Amino acid sequence: MATTPTPTPPSPPAPPKPTWDPRRPVPPFPWLRPTIRIRLTLLYGGMFLIAGILLLSIIYLLAANALNVGSDLPFRILSGEVSSDICQLRSARLPADELNAALNSCVNEQRQHALDNLLSRSLLALLGLAVIAFAFGYAMAGRVLSPLGRITRTARAVAGSDLSRRIELDGPDDELKELADTFDDMLERLQRAFTAQQRFVGNASHELRTPLAINRTLLEVHLSDPDAPVELQQLGRTLLATNERSEQLVEGLLLLARSDNQIVERKSVDLAEVASQAIDQVYAEAQAKSVEIRGVQKPAVVRGNGVLLERIALNLLQNAVRYNVAERGWVEVTTDVEHGQAVLVVSNTGPVVPAYEIDNLFEPFRRLRTERTGSDKGVGLGLSIVRSVARAHGGHIYAQPREGGGIVMRVTLPI
């Protein structure tokens, strides 16, 4: 018995193609687009045409006046005698040949006088038109380039941490408007990226700190047990030191991520007070290492975040104390205002630092003569955080080896 084949179900219809095209629509007549090139061509061509018409008109009027003046007889005939106010003719009867030569010379002199007058007036007219042309051209160039000034001002505002600013340039659809729209799109993406980064830093701050805090609490509880074996207590102290180092690393990384952005909320902060607070925090460690802290802190008020600025002074002081000589070491801390900028200088005695290794000190996890962290002096982020915080405040940090050993750190911040 033959079986009837089962009909195959029809294939599902293909999904519709998207009708939205992300590319910019092409106008039907692209050559009619009012581009900057066409507008400048029309502007300069029109200005040249207008200036030429004005110059020709002035020259025509001056030439007509010169012809009228040059056509007038420069002499008068009075009862058979020739008299002239321009030429030197004798008022007497002259032979015909001498009279004709004198009359021709007088007419030529009158014509030369008219041409000289035409030349001087033409030069004055040209000078006046040149002044008018330069003034009009300067005004028109400013009007044409005004969108670039608007773009520049917006870019400076964005550089000052205001990512919410937009150009929103209106006007003809030319190259400048296309540039402004592209810049606005870039700012939109940057704002989303920075917002996502701040959200990630906040989440990472919570997720990374919580387990480390729990580990520290558990270790401290076990270490507080007086009946715990010595080996267990030694292991607990080692793990507690490792956990503390991890907490410092996490705090440094989070601070480094936050300080890479510009400071939005700024207040008046005195660098002298900031340096004094940092000195108080490292004073005990400096006393333990027999390091003298000295220097004069003069008032130097800046606009910024006090906590981050204190971190600059604290990190520099901690590095200066920890990387010092074993005996008779010192650290000098000064603050002052120089050339309209607030200056914080931290110099110290210490090992000799080659000049070619100075730049490497500001890289994360870098130390002098070591490329990875490997000592108990820190996690290798101190100077990286200092540089990031200084840049976020619009300042700079400069380092140079000190003669005889040690480093001079100089931080400049705008007032």
Salt bridges, closest charged atoms under 4 A:
ASP21 OD2 - ARG23 NH2 3.07
ASP85 OD2 - ARG76 NH1 3.64
GLU98 OE1 - ARG90 NH2 4.00
ASP170 OD1 - ARG150 NH1 3.83
ASP173 OD1 - ARG24 NH2 3.92
ASP173 OD1 - ARG33 NH2 3.88
ASP174 OD2 - ARG39 NH1 2.36
GLU178 OE1 - ARG33 NH2 3.22
ASP181 OD2 - LYS177 NZ 3.28
GLU188 OE1 - ARG166 NH2 2.89
GLU188 OE2 - ARG192 NH1 3.75
GLU247 OE2 - ARG216 NH1 2.10
GLU251 OE2 - ARG209 NE 2.88
GLU285 OE2 - ARG322 NE 2.88
GLU338 OE1 - ARG410 NH2 2.45
